[in-house]
Amino acid sequence: MRMLLKVQMDTQASNEAIRQGTLQKTMESALSELRPEAAYFGTESGCRTA
């Protein structure tokens, strides 16, 4: 069974996580757990979206 998971992150919180270097680790951890076939990143409605 396939599913679509869409994540929208608060801009200020995600900017701070990028500055601290924790966003990349968090995303890597989530993706290693979920093992998706593909992952896409962009913006939607002014928010970081994955």
The 8 nearest C-alpha neighbors of each residue, nearest first, counted from 0:
[[1, 2, 3, 35, 36, 4, 33, 34],
 [2, 0, 3, 35, 36, 4, 37, 33],
 [1, 3, 4, 0, 35, 5, 36, 33],
 [4, 2, 5, 1, 35, 6, 38, 37],
 [3, 5, 2, 6, 49, 38, 35, 1],
 [4, 6, 49, 3, 7, 48, 39, 40],
 [5, 7, 49, 48, 8, 4, 47, 40],
 [8, 6, 48, 47, 46, 49, 5, 9],
 [9, 7, 47, 46, 10, 13, 48, 6],
 [8, 10, 12, 11, 13, 46, 7, 47],
 [11, 9, 13, 12, 46, 14, 8, 47],
 [12, 10, 14, 13, 9, 15, 16, 8],
 [11, 13, 15, 9, 14, 10, 16, 8],
 [12, 14, 16, 10, 15, 11, 9, 17],
 [15, 13, 17, 11, 16, 12, 10, 18],
 [14, 16, 18, 12, 13, 17, 19, 11],
 [15, 17, 13, 22, 19, 21, 14, 18],
 [16, 18, 20, 14, 15, 22, 19, 13],
 [19, 17, 15, 16, 20, 14, 21, 13],
 [18, 20, 16, 17, 21, 15, 22, 14],
 [21, 19, 17, 18, 22, 16, 23, 24],
 [20, 22, 16, 24, 23, 19, 25, 17],
 [23, 21, 16, 25, 17, 24, 20, 26],
 [22, 24, 26, 25, 21, 27, 20, 17],
 [25, 23, 27, 21, 22, 26, 28, 20],
 [24, 26, 22, 28, 23, 27, 21, 29],
 [25, 27, 29, 23, 28, 24, 30, 22],
 [28, 26, 24, 30, 25, 29, 31, 23],
 [27, 29, 25, 31, 26, 30, 24, 32],
 [30, 28, 26, 32, 27, 31, 33, 25],
 [29, 31, 33, 27, 32, 34, 28, 26],
 [30, 32, 34, 28, 29, 33, 27, 35],
 [31, 33, 29, 30, 34, 28, 27, 35],
 [32, 34, 30, 31, 35, 29, 28, 36],
 [35, 33, 31, 30, 32, 36, 29, 37],
 [36, 34, 37, 33, 30, 38, 31, 32],
 [35, 37, 34, 38, 33, 1, 30, 39],
 [38, 36, 35, 39, 34, 30, 40, 3],
 [37, 39, 35, 40, 49, 36, 30, 34],
 [40, 38, 49, 37, 41, 48, 5, 42],
 [39, 41, 49, 48, 38, 42, 47, 6],
 [42, 40, 48, 47, 49, 39, 43, 46],
 [41, 43, 47, 48, 46, 45, 44, 40],
 [42, 44, 45, 46, 48, 47, 41, 7],
 [45, 43, 46, 42, 47, 48, 7, 41],
 [44, 46, 43, 42, 47, 10, 48, 9],
 [47, 45, 42, 43, 44, 10, 48, 8],
 [46, 48, 42, 8, 7, 41, 10, 43],
 [47, 49, 7, 42, 41, 6, 40, 46],
 [48, 40, 6, 39, 5, 41, 7, 47]]
